[in-house]
Each structure stands twice: as structure tokens, then as C-alpha cells.
Amino acid sequence: MPLEVTLTFILDEDEKTILQLENSNKSLSTELKEVKKDLGQLQENLKISDDKNLQFESQLNKTIKNLATVMDEIHSVLKQDVVKNEDKDQKSKENGANV
């Protein structure tokens, strides 16, 4: 093979390789853009989810506090009722009634 033909063959192979690499680069660049877009959407979804989670947690804490207040009020009423019943029993005993 003459030198010119060999050089032409090598240049053709190099051009093919360069073209393949350029095509691969374009394809990978497009794929990278899509992945970045997907990642951005996932980050936004995560932020929204975190915000909702904080709202639910806050609402749950408020509900717990309200329930604790209601339970305290119920206990207070029940104690008052027990004291009233004990007073009635004591008065009945003092009046000679059988309990």
C-alpha cells in the first residue's frame, strides 16, 4: 500500500471515530439535560412534600395540645363530680340514711 492510501485510510478511520464521538457526545448531552430536568423536578417535589409534612406536623401538635386541654378539663369535671358524690354520701350518713 502506498503511503498516501495508508494516510487516507487512517484519516477516514479518524473521521469516523470523531463523528462517532461527536454523536455520542450529543446523545449524552441530551440525556444529561433530561436527567438534570428530572432532578430539578424531584427536588421541587421533595420541597413540596417537606413543606406539607411540616404543615401536618404543626397541625398534629396543635391537635395534641387541644386534646390534652380537653382531657384536663374532663378530669377536672370528673373530680368535681366525685367530690359532690362523696359530699352527698357524707350528708346522707349524717342524716342517718343507709348508703
Jmol script that loads the backbone (N, CA, C; Angstrom):
load data "model"
ATOM      1  N   MET A   1       0.837  -1.176   0.000  1.00  0.00           N
ATOM      2  CA  MET A   1       0.000   0.000   0.000  1.00  0.00           C
ATOM      3  C   MET A   1       0.882   1.240   0.000  1.00  0.00           C
ATOM      4  N   PRO A   2       0.577   2.132  -0.899  1.00  0.00           N
ATOM      5  CA  PRO A   2       1.365   3.360  -0.906  1.00  0.00           C
ATOM      6  C   PRO A   2       1.031   4.197   0.329  1.00  0.00           C
ATOM      7  N   LEU A   3       1.948   5.060   0.661  1.00  0.00           N
ATOM      8  CA  LEU A   3       1.824   5.892   1.855  1.00  0.00           C
ATOM      9  C   LEU A   3       0.583   6.782   1.807  1.00  0.00           C
ATOM     10  N   GLU A   4       0.285   7.338   0.659  1.00  0.00           N
ATOM     11  CA  GLU A   4      -0.877   8.211   0.510  1.00  0.00           C
ATOM     12  C   GLU A   4      -2.176   7.467   0.797  1.00  0.00           C
ATOM     13  N   VAL A   5      -2.299   6.267   0.299  1.00  0.00           N
ATOM     14  CA  VAL A   5      -3.503   5.463   0.514  1.00  0.00           C
ATOM     15  C   VAL A   5      -3.619   5.106   1.996  1.00  0.00           C
ATOM     16  N   THR A   6      -2.500   4.772   2.602  1.00  0.00           N
ATOM     17  CA  THR A   6      -2.495   4.436   4.018  1.00  0.00           C
ATOM     18  C   THR A   6      -2.912   5.638   4.854  1.00  0.00           C
ATOM     19  N   LEU A   7      -2.376   6.806   4.536  1.00  0.00           N
ATOM     20  CA  LEU A   7      -2.740   8.019   5.267  1.00  0.00           C
ATOM     21  C   LEU A   7      -4.212   8.366   5.068  1.00  0.00           C
ATOM     22  N   THR A   8      -4.710   8.207   3.855  1.00  0.00           N
ATOM     23  CA  THR A   8      -6.115   8.470   3.572  1.00  0.00           C
ATOM     24  C   THR A   8      -6.994   7.512   4.369  1.00  0.00           C
ATOM     25  N   PHE A   9      -6.607   6.249   4.424  1.00  0.00           N
ATOM     26  CA  PHE A   9      -7.360   5.256   5.185  1.00  0.00           C
ATOM     27  C   PHE A   9      -7.384   5.626   6.671  1.00  0.00           C
ATOM     28  N   ILE A  10      -6.219   6.008   7.184  1.00  0.00           N
ATOM     29  CA  ILE A  10      -6.126   6.388   8.598  1.00  0.00           C
ATOM     30  C   ILE A  10      -6.982   7.622   8.863  1.00  0.00           C
ATOM     31  N   LEU A  11      -6.938   8.613   7.973  1.00  0.00           N
ATOM     32  CA  LEU A  11      -7.744   9.821   8.142  1.00  0.00           C
ATOM     33  C   LEU A  11      -9.234   9.498   8.093  1.00  0.00           C
ATOM     34  N   ASP A  12      -9.624   8.610   7.178  1.00  0.00           N
ATOM     35  CA  ASP A  12     -11.030   8.200   7.106  1.00  0.00           C
ATOM     36  C   ASP A  12     -11.469   7.529   8.410  1.00  0.00           C
ATOM     37  N   GLU A  13     -10.637   6.673   8.933  1.00  0.00           N
ATOM     38  CA  GLU A  13     -10.951   5.999  10.199  1.00  0.00           C
ATOM     39  C   GLU A  13     -11.028   7.017  11.345  1.00  0.00           C
ATOM     40  N   ASP A  14     -10.093   7.967  11.340  1.00  0.00           N
ATOM     41  CA  ASP A  14     -10.113   9.014  12.370  1.00  0.00           C
ATOM     42  C   ASP A  14     -11.383   9.857  12.261  1.00  0.00           C
ATOM     43  N   GLU A  15     -11.782  10.188  11.042  1.00  0.00           N
ATOM     44  CA  GLU A  15     -13.006  10.966  10.840  1.00  0.00           C
ATOM     45  C   GLU A  15     -14.224  10.191  11.331  1.00  0.00           C
ATOM     46  N   LYS A  16     -14.246   8.896  11.046  1.00  0.00           N
ATOM     47  CA  LYS A  16     -15.357   8.059  11.524  1.00  0.00           C
ATOM     48  C   LYS A  16     -15.391   8.042  13.056  1.00  0.00           C
ATOM     49  N   THR A  17     -14.231   7.894  13.652  1.00  0.00           N
ATOM     50  CA  THR A  17     -14.149   7.872  15.111  1.00  0.00           C
ATOM     51  C   THR A  17     -14.601   9.206  15.691  1.00  0.00           C
ATOM     52  N   ILE A  18     -14.134  10.302  15.092  1.00  0.00           N
ATOM     53  CA  ILE A  18     -14.521  11.637  15.556  1.00  0.00           C
ATOM     54  C   ILE A  18     -16.027  11.826  15.416  1.00  0.00           C
ATOM     55  N   LEU A  19     -16.587  11.409  14.293  1.00  0.00           N
ATOM     56  CA  LEU A  19     -18.022  11.530  14.073  1.00  0.00           C
ATOM     57  C   LEU A  19     -18.798  10.711  15.108  1.00  0.00           C
ATOM     58  N   GLN A  20     -18.333   9.493  15.379  1.00  0.00           N
ATOM     59  CA  GLN A  20     -18.984   8.658  16.397  1.00  0.00           C
ATOM     60  C   GLN A  20     -18.908   9.324  17.773  1.00  0.00           C
ATOM     61  N   LEU A  21     -17.750   9.880  18.090  1.00  0.00           N
ATOM     62  CA  LEU A  21     -17.588  10.549  19.383  1.00  0.00           C
ATOM     63  C   LEU A  21     -18.474  11.790  19.485  1.00  0.00           C
ATOM     64  N   GLU A  22     -18.574  12.541  18.396  1.00  0.00           N
ATOM     65  CA  GLU A  22     -19.438  13.724  18.399  1.00  0.00           C
ATOM     66  C   GLU A  22     -20.899  13.332  18.581  1.00  0.00           C
ATOM     67  N   ASN A  23     -21.313  12.266  17.889  1.00  0.00           N
ATOM     68  CA  ASN A  23     -22.694  11.787  18.035  1.00  0.00           C
ATOM     69  C   ASN A  23     -22.952  11.290  19.458  1.00  0.00           C
ATOM     70  N   SER A  24     -21.984  10.574  20.000  1.00  0.00           N
ATOM     71  CA  SER A  24     -22.122  10.103  21.383  1.00  0.00           C
ATOM     72  C   SER A  24     -22.202  11.286  22.336  1.00  0.00           C
ATOM     73  N   ASN A  25     -21.383  12.290  22.098  1.00  0.00           N
ATOM     74  CA  ASN A  25     -21.381  13.484  22.939  1.00  0.00           C
ATOM     75  C   ASN A  25     -22.735  14.188  22.883  1.00  0.00           C
ATOM     76  N   LYS A  26     -23.299  14.342  21.688  1.00  0.00           N
ATOM     77  CA  LYS A  26     -24.619  14.970  21.554  1.00  0.00           C
ATOM     78  C   LYS A  26     -25.671  14.166  22.304  1.00  0.00           C
ATOM     79  N   SER A  27     -25.626  12.860  22.111  1.00  0.00           N
ATOM     80  CA  SER A  27     -26.605  11.993  22.765  1.00  0.00           C
ATOM     81  C   SER A  27     -26.487  12.079  24.287  1.00  0.00           C
ATOM     82  N   LEU A  28     -25.261  12.015  24.781  1.00  0.00           N
ATOM     83  CA  LEU A  28     -25.042  12.093  26.227  1.00  0.00           C
ATOM     84  C   LEU A  28     -25.407  13.471  26.778  1.00  0.00           C
ATOM     85  N   SER A  29     -25.141  14.511  26.008  1.00  0.00           N
ATOM     86  CA  SER A  29     -25.511  15.865  26.443  1.00  0.00           C
ATOM     87  C   SER A  29     -27.028  16.002  26.562  1.00  0.00           C
ATOM     88  N   THR A  30     -27.740  15.452  25.585  1.00  0.00           N
ATOM     89  CA  THR A  30     -29.205  15.478  25.632  1.00  0.00           C
ATOM     90  C   THR A  30     -29.711  14.696  26.836  1.00  0.00           C
ATOM     91  N   GLU A  31     -29.138  13.526  27.047  1.00  0.00           N
ATOM     92  CA  GLU A  31     -29.533  12.696  28.187  1.00  0.00           C
ATOM     93  C   GLU A  31     -29.230  13.410  29.506  1.00  0.00           C
ATOM     94  N   LEU A  32     -28.085  14.077  29.584  1.00  0.00           N
ATOM     95  CA  LEU A  32     -27.720  14.815  30.793  1.00  0.00           C
ATOM     96  C   LEU A  32     -28.717  15.941  31.066  1.00  0.00           C
ATOM     97  N   LYS A  33     -29.134  16.659  30.027  1.00  0.00           N
ATOM     98  CA  LYS A  33     -30.134  17.717  30.199  1.00  0.00           C
ATOM     99  C   LYS A  33     -31.434  17.142  30.751  1.00  0.00           C
ATOM    100  N   GLU A  34     -31.847  15.986  30.223  1.00  0.00           N
ATOM    101  CA  GLU A  34     -33.080  15.353  30.701  1.00  0.00           C
ATOM    102  C   GLU A  34     -32.943  14.932  32.164  1.00  0.00           C
ATOM    103  N   VAL A  35     -31.787  14.375  32.506  1.00  0.00           N
ATOM    104  CA  VAL A  35     -31.556  13.947  33.889  1.00  0.00           C
ATOM    105  C   VAL A  35     -31.564  15.157  34.822  1.00  0.00           C
ATOM    106  N   LYS A  36     -30.935  16.255  34.403  1.00  0.00           N
ATOM    107  CA  LYS A  36     -30.935  17.473  35.219  1.00  0.00           C
ATOM    108  C   LYS A  36     -32.356  18.005  35.395  1.00  0.00           C
ATOM    109  N   LYS A  37     -33.136  17.957  34.321  1.00  0.00           N
ATOM    110  CA  LYS A  37     -34.532  18.410  34.392  1.00  0.00           C
ATOM    111  C   LYS A  37     -35.307  17.533  35.374  1.00  0.00           C
ATOM    112  N   ASP A  38     -35.137  16.212  35.255  1.00  0.00           N
ATOM    113  CA  ASP A  38     -35.813  15.284  36.172  1.00  0.00           C
ATOM    114  C   ASP A  38     -35.378  15.525  37.615  1.00  0.00           C
ATOM    115  N   LEU A  39     -34.090  15.753  37.819  1.00  0.00           N
ATOM    116  CA  LEU A  39     -33.576  16.012  39.162  1.00  0.00           C
ATOM    117  C   LEU A  39     -34.182  17.292  39.736  1.00  0.00           C
ATOM    118  N   GLY A  40     -34.275  18.320  38.917  1.00  0.00           N
ATOM    119  CA  GLY A  40     -34.894  19.569  39.361  1.00  0.00           C
ATOM    120  C   GLY A  40     -36.340  19.353  39.779  1.00  0.00           C
ATOM    121  N   GLN A  41     -37.068  18.555  38.989  1.00  0.00           N
ATOM    122  CA  GLN A  41     -38.470  18.268  39.324  1.00  0.00           C
ATOM    123  C   GLN A  41     -38.555  17.463  40.614  1.00  0.00           C
ATOM    124  N   LEU A  42     -37.658  16.501  40.775  1.00  0.00           N
ATOM    125  CA  LEU A  42     -37.641  15.706  42.008  1.00  0.00           C
ATOM    126  C   LEU A  42     -37.337  16.578  43.224  1.00  0.00           C
ATOM    127  N   GLN A  43     -36.406  17.508  43.066  1.00  0.00           N
ATOM    128  CA  GLN A  43     -36.076  18.411  44.171  1.00  0.00           C
ATOM    129  C   GLN A  43     -37.277  19.284  44.525  1.00  0.00           C
ATOM    130  N   GLU A  44     -37.984  19.760  43.512  1.00  0.00           N
ATOM    131  CA  GLU A  44     -39.173  20.581  43.756  1.00  0.00           C
ATOM    132  C   GLU A  44     -40.247  19.756  44.462  1.00  0.00           C
ATOM    133  N   ASN A  45     -40.446  18.519  43.997  1.00  0.00           N
ATOM    134  CA  ASN A  45     -41.429  17.634  44.637  1.00  0.00           C
ATOM    135  C   ASN A  45     -41.050  17.350  46.085  1.00  0.00           C
ATOM    136  N   LEU A  46     -39.762  17.154  46.335  1.00  0.00           N
ATOM    137  CA  LEU A  46     -39.294  16.896  47.700  1.00  0.00           C
ATOM    138  C   LEU A  46     -39.546  18.109  48.593  1.00  0.00           C
ATOM    139  N   LYS A  47     -39.296  19.295  48.062  1.00  0.00           N
ATOM    140  CA  LYS A  47     -39.541  20.520  48.832  1.00  0.00           C
ATOM    141  C   LYS A  47     -41.025  20.650  49.167  1.00  0.00           C
ATOM    142  N   ILE A  48     -41.877  20.401  48.185  1.00  0.00           N
ATOM    143  CA  ILE A  48     -43.325  20.470  48.415  1.00  0.00           C
ATOM    144  C   ILE A  48     -43.733  19.449  49.468  1.00  0.00           C
ATOM    145  N   SER A  49     -43.186  18.245  49.341  1.00  0.00           N
ATOM    146  CA  SER A  49     -43.501  17.180  50.301  1.00  0.00           C
ATOM    147  C   SER A  49     -43.032  17.552  51.706  1.00  0.00           C
ATOM    148  N   ASP A  50     -41.839  18.109  51.807  1.00  0.00           N
ATOM    149  CA  ASP A  50     -41.324  18.540  53.117  1.00  0.00           C
ATOM    150  C   ASP A  50     -42.205  19.637  53.720  1.00  0.00           C
ATOM    151  N   ASP A  51     -42.626  20.585  52.881  1.00  0.00           N
ATOM    152  CA  ASP A  51     -43.499  21.665  53.360  1.00  0.00           C
ATOM    153  C   ASP A  51     -44.823  21.103  53.884  1.00  0.00           C
ATOM    154  N   LYS A  52     -45.400  20.163  53.129  1.00  0.00           N
ATOM    155  CA  LYS A  52     -46.661  19.550  53.574  1.00  0.00           C
ATOM    156  C   LYS A  52     -46.443  18.775  54.868  1.00  0.00           C
ATOM    157  N   ASN A  53     -45.316  18.099  54.951  1.00  0.00           N
ATOM    158  CA  ASN A  53     -45.006  17.334  56.160  1.00  0.00           C
ATOM    159  C   ASN A  53     -44.922  18.259  57.376  1.00  0.00           C
ATOM    160  N   LEU A  54     -44.286  19.407  57.205  1.00  0.00           N
ATOM    161  CA  LEU A  54     -44.201  20.382  58.297  1.00  0.00           C
ATOM    162  C   LEU A  54     -45.583  20.904  58.684  1.00  0.00           C
ATOM    163  N   GLN A  55     -46.440  21.135  57.681  1.00  0.00           N
ATOM    164  CA  GLN A  55     -47.801  21.596  57.969  1.00  0.00           C
ATOM    165  C   GLN A  55     -48.569  20.538  58.757  1.00  0.00           C
ATOM    166  N   PHE A  56     -48.454  19.271  58.325  1.00  0.00           N
ATOM    167  CA  PHE A  56     -49.145  18.188  59.024  1.00  0.00           C
ATOM    168  C   PHE A  56     -48.620  18.037  60.449  1.00  0.00           C
ATOM    169  N   GLU A  57     -47.314  18.156  60.600  1.00  0.00           N
ATOM    170  CA  GLU A  57     -46.716  18.042  61.932  1.00  0.00           C
ATOM    171  C   GLU A  57     -47.205  19.168  62.842  1.00  0.00           C
ATOM    172  N   SER A  58     -47.263  20.367  62.303  1.00  0.00           N
ATOM    173  CA  SER A  58     -47.751  21.511  63.080  1.00  0.00           C
ATOM    174  C   SER A  58     -49.212  21.299  63.484  1.00  0.00           C
ATOM    175  N   GLN A  59     -50.022  20.862  62.532  1.00  0.00           N
ATOM    176  CA  GLN A  59     -51.440  20.615  62.833  1.00  0.00           C
ATOM    177  C   GLN A  59     -51.583  19.508  63.870  1.00  0.00           C
ATOM    178  N   LEU A  60     -50.770  18.469  63.750  1.00  0.00           N
ATOM    179  CA  LEU A  60     -50.812  17.367  64.714  1.00  0.00           C
ATOM    180  C   LEU A  60     -50.435  17.857  66.108  1.00  0.00           C
ATOM    181  N   ASN A  61     -49.418  18.700  66.207  1.00  0.00           N
ATOM    182  CA  ASN A  61     -49.024  19.251  67.508  1.00  0.00           C
ATOM    183  C   ASN A  61     -50.141  20.099  68.115  1.00  0.00           C
ATOM    184  N   LYS A  62     -50.808  20.900  67.280  1.00  0.00           N
ATOM    185  CA  LYS A  62     -51.934  21.704  67.776  1.00  0.00           C
ATOM    186  C   LYS A  62     -53.052  20.791  68.278  1.00  0.00           C
ATOM    187  N   THR A  63     -53.327  19.742  67.517  1.00  0.00           N
ATOM    188  CA  THR A  63     -54.385  18.804  67.913  1.00  0.00           C
ATOM    189  C   THR A  63     -54.039  18.113  69.222  1.00  0.00           C
ATOM    190  N   ILE A  64     -52.783  17.729  69.377  1.00  0.00           N
ATOM    191  CA  ILE A  64     -52.338  17.079  70.620  1.00  0.00           C
ATOM    192  C   ILE A  64     -52.525  18.027  71.805  1.00  0.00           C
ATOM    193  N   LYS A  65     -52.135  19.289  71.629  1.00  0.00           N
ATOM    194  CA  LYS A  65     -52.298  20.270  72.713  1.00  0.00           C
ATOM    195  C   LYS A  65     -53.771  20.464  73.055  1.00  0.00           C
ATOM    196  N   ASN A  66     -54.611  20.560  72.024  1.00  0.00           N
ATOM    197  CA  ASN A  66     -56.053  20.720  72.265  1.00  0.00           C
ATOM    198  C   ASN A  66     -56.626  19.503  72.981  1.00  0.00           C
ATOM    199  N   LEU A  67     -56.203  18.317  72.573  1.00  0.00           N
ATOM    200  CA  LEU A  67     -56.671  17.098  73.233  1.00  0.00           C
ATOM    201  C   LEU A  67     -56.234  17.062  74.694  1.00  0.00           C
ATOM    202  N   ALA A  68     -55.008  17.476  74.948  1.00  0.00           N
ATOM    203  CA  ALA A  68     -54.513  17.497  76.331  1.00  0.00           C
ATOM    204  C   ALA A  68     -55.352  18.455  77.175  1.00  0.00           C
ATOM    205  N   THR A  69     -55.683  19.604  76.611  1.00  0.00           N
ATOM    206  CA  THR A  69     -56.523  20.571  77.325  1.00  0.00           C
ATOM    207  C   THR A  69     -57.900  19.980  77.611  1.00  0.00           C
ATOM    208  N   VAL A  70     -58.490  19.345  76.615  1.00  0.00           N
ATOM    209  CA  VAL A  70     -59.810  18.728  76.799  1.00  0.00           C
ATOM    210  C   VAL A  70     -59.744  17.627  77.847  1.00  0.00           C
ATOM    211  N   MET A  71     -58.694  16.804  77.801  1.00  0.00           N
ATOM    212  CA  MET A  71     -58.547  15.731  78.797  1.00  0.00           C
ATOM    213  C   MET A  71     -58.417  16.314  80.205  1.00  0.00           C
ATOM    214  N   ASP A  72     -57.659  17.392  80.345  1.00  0.00           N
ATOM    215  CA  ASP A  72     -57.537  18.051  81.656  1.00  0.00           C
ATOM    216  C   ASP A  72     -58.897  18.549  82.139  1.00  0.00           C
ATOM    217  N   GLU A  73     -59.667  19.134  81.235  1.00  0.00           N
ATOM    218  CA  GLU A  73     -60.998  19.622  81.604  1.00  0.00           C
ATOM    219  C   GLU A  73     -61.910  18.468  82.007  1.00  0.00           C
ATOM    220  N   ILE A  74     -61.848  17.367  81.276  1.00  0.00           N
ATOM    221  CA  ILE A  74     -62.664  16.190  81.613  1.00  0.00           C
ATOM    222  C   ILE A  74     -62.284  15.660  82.989  1.00  0.00           C
ATOM    223  N   HIS A  75     -60.985  15.549  83.249  1.00  0.00           N
ATOM    224  CA  HIS A  75     -60.529  15.084  84.569  1.00  0.00           C
ATOM    225  C   HIS A  75     -61.010  16.022  85.675  1.00  0.00           C
ATOM    226  N   SER A  76     -60.963  17.307  85.410  1.00  0.00           N
ATOM    227  CA  SER A  76     -61.413  18.287  86.403  1.00  0.00           C
ATOM    228  C   SER A  76     -62.900  18.106  86.700  1.00  0.00           C
ATOM    229  N   VAL A  77     -63.702  17.933  85.670  1.00  0.00           N
ATOM    230  CA  VAL A  77     -65.145  17.736  85.849  1.00  0.00           C
ATOM    231  C   VAL A  77     -65.407  16.440  86.596  1.00  0.00           C
ATOM    232  N   LEU A  78     -64.684  15.379  86.232  1.00  0.00           N
ATOM    233  CA  LEU A  78     -64.875  14.090  86.909  1.00  0.00           C
ATOM    234  C   LEU A  78     -64.501  14.182  88.387  1.00  0.00           C
ATOM    235  N   LYS A  79     -63.428  14.902  88.696  1.00  0.00           N
ATOM    236  CA  LYS A  79     -63.033  15.073  90.101  1.00  0.00           C
ATOM    237  C   LYS A  79     -64.115  15.830  90.867  1.00  0.00           C
ATOM    238  N   GLN A  80     -64.648  16.877  90.246  1.00  0.00           N
ATOM    239  CA  GLN A  80     -65.714  17.645  90.895  1.00  0.00           C
ATOM    240  C   GLN A  80     -66.929  16.756  91.143  1.00  0.00           C
ATOM    241  N   ASP A  81     -67.243  15.900  90.175  1.00  0.00           N
ATOM    242  CA  ASP A  81     -68.383  15.002  90.315  1.00  0.00           C
ATOM    243  C   ASP A  81     -68.157  14.006  91.443  1.00  0.00           C
ATOM    244  N   VAL A  82     -66.935  13.486  91.553  1.00  0.00           N
ATOM    245  CA  VAL A  82     -66.606  12.545  92.627  1.00  0.00           C
ATOM    246  C   VAL A  82     -66.731  13.237  93.976  1.00  0.00           C
ATOM    247  N   VAL A  83     -66.232  14.458  94.083  1.00  0.00           N
ATOM    248  CA  VAL A  83     -66.316  15.215  95.341  1.00  0.00           C
ATOM    249  C   VAL A  83     -67.779  15.465  95.702  1.00  0.00           C
ATOM    250  N   LYS A  84     -68.609  15.844  94.738  1.00  0.00           N
ATOM    251  CA  LYS A  84     -70.036  16.082  95.002  1.00  0.00           C
ATOM    252  C   LYS A  84     -70.710  14.808  95.492  1.00  0.00           C
ATOM    253  N   ASN A  85     -70.399  13.684  94.858  1.00  0.00           N
ATOM    254  CA  ASN A  85     -70.991  12.411  95.278  1.00  0.00           C
ATOM    255  C   ASN A  85     -70.536  12.029  96.680  1.00  0.00           C
ATOM    256  N   GLU A  86     -69.275  12.279  96.983  1.00  0.00           N
ATOM    257  CA  GLU A  86     -68.771  11.984  98.334  1.00  0.00           C
ATOM    258  C   GLU A  86     -69.465  12.872  99.363  1.00  0.00           C
ATOM    259  N   ASP A  87     -69.677  14.141  99.006  1.00  0.00           N
ATOM    260  CA  ASP A  87     -70.386  15.058  99.907  1.00  0.00           C
ATOM    261  C   ASP A  87     -71.817  14.582 100.144  1.00  0.00           C
ATOM    262  N   LYS A  88     -72.490  14.125  99.077  1.00  0.00           N
ATOM    263  CA  LYS A  88     -73.861  13.615  99.219  1.00  0.00           C
ATOM    264  C   LYS A  88     -73.878  12.397 100.130  1.00  0.00           C
ATOM    265  N   ASP A  89     -72.901  11.495  99.926  1.00  0.00           N
ATOM    266  CA  ASP A  89     -72.831  10.296 100.759  1.00  0.00           C
ATOM    267  C   ASP A  89     -72.609  10.668 102.222  1.00  0.00           C
ATOM    268  N   GLN A  90     -71.749  11.630 102.452  1.00  0.00           N
ATOM    269  CA  GLN A  90     -71.454  12.060 103.821  1.00  0.00           C
ATOM    270  C   GLN A  90     -72.690  12.680 104.465  1.00  0.00           C
ATOM    271  N   LYS A  91     -73.405  13.525 103.726  1.00  0.00           N
ATOM    272  CA  LYS A  91     -74.622  14.152 104.263  1.00  0.00           C
ATOM    273  C   LYS A  91     -75.679  13.097 104.559  1.00  0.00           C
ATOM    274  N   SER A  92     -75.758  12.101 103.671  1.00  0.00           N
ATOM    275  CA  SER A  92     -76.737  11.029 103.896  1.00  0.00           C
ATOM    276  C   SER A  92     -76.403  10.268 105.159  1.00  0.00           C
ATOM    277  N   LYS A  93     -75.143  10.003 105.385  1.00  0.00           N
ATOM    278  CA  LYS A  93     -74.723   9.297 106.601  1.00  0.00           C
ATOM    279  C   LYS A  93     -75.027  10.134 107.832  1.00  0.00           C
ATOM    280  N   GLU A  94     -74.768  11.423 107.716  1.00  0.00           N
ATOM    281  CA  GLU A  94     -75.027  12.319 108.848  1.00  0.00           C
ATOM    282  C   GLU A  94     -76.520  12.389 109.160  1.00  0.00           C
ATOM    283  N   ASN A  95     -77.340  12.257 108.140  1.00  0.00           N
ATOM    284  CA  ASN A  95     -78.794  12.302 108.334  1.00  0.00           C
ATOM    285  C   ASN A  95     -79.352  10.936 108.722  1.00  0.00           C
ATOM    286  N   GLY A  96     -78.470   9.948 108.813  1.00  0.00           N
ATOM    287  CA  GLY A  96     -78.900   8.632 109.252  1.00  0.00           C
ATOM    288  C   GLY A  96     -79.402   7.736 108.144  1.00  0.00           C
ATOM    289  N   ALA A  97     -79.215   8.092 106.935  1.00  0.00           N
ATOM    290  CA  ALA A  97     -79.659   7.238 105.837  1.00  0.00           C
ATOM    291  C   ALA A  97     -78.615   6.169 105.565  1.00  0.00           C
ATOM    292  N   ASN A  98     -79.072   5.041 105.091  1.00  0.00           N
ATOM    293  CA  ASN A  98     -78.148   3.957 104.729  1.00  0.00           C
ATOM    294  C   ASN A  98     -77.680   4.152 103.292  1.00  0.00           C
ATOM    295  N   VAL A  99     -76.421   3.960 103.136  1.00  0.00           N
ATOM    296  CA  VAL A  99     -75.857   4.124 101.790  1.00  0.00           C
ATOM    297  C   VAL A  99     -75.460   2.789 101.259  1.00  0.00           C
TER     298      VAL A  99
END
end "model"
wireframe off; spacefill off
backbone 0.3
color backbone group
